Amino acid sequence: HKKGREDTMPYEGSEERRDLQLRPLQGQPSRGL
């Protein structure tokens, strides 16, 4: 397990996932649902 890219911006993926979960219709409903 390398802690480099994720450590640089761990919120990047978390934020994107949160956005899809909060409003999957605005993002990708196929992925949200």
Secondary structure, DSSP 4 states (H G I P E B T S, - for coil): ---SHHHH-HHHHHHHHHHHHH-TTTS-HHHH-
